[in-house]
Amino acid sequence: METAADTFDLKGLNCPLPVLKARKRLAGMRPGARLWVETTDPLAAIDIPAFCTQEGHRLLETLAVSGGHHFLIERGPARLAETDISG
């Protein structure tokens, strides 16, 4: 069964805002959750895949659409800095 994905509209934003906003949104999601990110920034075609690799997220799909791109990202595992180890 395929997991449903939210859509995050980042159209009209230019580098580095699509990556920064996607990072913040994904940080609030559980590992394994999926998010469609919609952009119009041409650099997002480079920046979003690089961000996913760097942060440990899975880029499941990239679609070139009229005026931009859509990216389906699966949230990677929580990083040590994101978890509460004080307890």
DAFEN-V438460 format. One record per residue. N is the residue number from 1. PSI is psi in radians with two decimals (* if undefined). Layout:
# DAFEN-V438460
N/PSI ; N/PSI
This chain:
# DAFEN-V438460
1/2.31 ; 2/2.45 ; 3/2.36 ; 4/2.65 ; 5/2.42 ; 6/2.84 ; 7/2.33 ; 8/1.91 ; 9/1.87 ; 10/0.39 ; 11/2.46 ; 12/-0.19 ; 13/2.48 ; 14/2.82 ; 15/2.31 ; 16/0.16 ; 17/-0.71 ; 18/-0.74 ; 19/-0.76 ; 20/-0.75 ; 21/-0.65 ; 22/-0.73 ; 23/-0.83 ; 24/-0.76 ; 25/-0.78 ; 26/-0.58 ; 27/-0.50 ; 28/0.04 ; 29/2.76 ; 30/2.63 ; 31/2.39 ; 32/-0.28 ; 33/2.65 ; 34/2.58 ; 35/2.21 ; 36/2.20 ; 37/2.16 ; 38/2.21 ; 39/2.79 ; 40/-0.15 ; 41/2.10 ; 42/-0.54 ; 43/-0.27 ; 44/-0.48 ; 45/-0.40 ; 46/-0.79 ; 47/-0.76 ; 48/-0.83 ; 49/-0.71 ; 50/-0.72 ; 51/-0.80 ; 52/-0.77 ; 53/-0.80 ; 54/-0.68 ; 55/-0.10 ; 56/0.35 ; 57/2.76 ; 58/2.15 ; 59/1.84 ; 60/-0.54 ; 61/2.50 ; 62/2.19 ; 63/2.22 ; 64/2.13 ; 65/2.91 ; 66/2.03 ; 67/0.02 ; 68/-2.63 ; 69/2.68 ; 70/2.37 ; 71/2.27 ; 72/2.02 ; 73/2.34 ; 74/2.18 ; 75/2.25 ; 76/-3.13 ; 77/2.66 ; 78/2.38 ; 79/2.76 ; 80/-0.71 ; 81/-0.39 ; 82/-0.27 ; 83/2.69 ; 84/1.90 ; 85/0.27 ; 86/0.22 ; 87/*
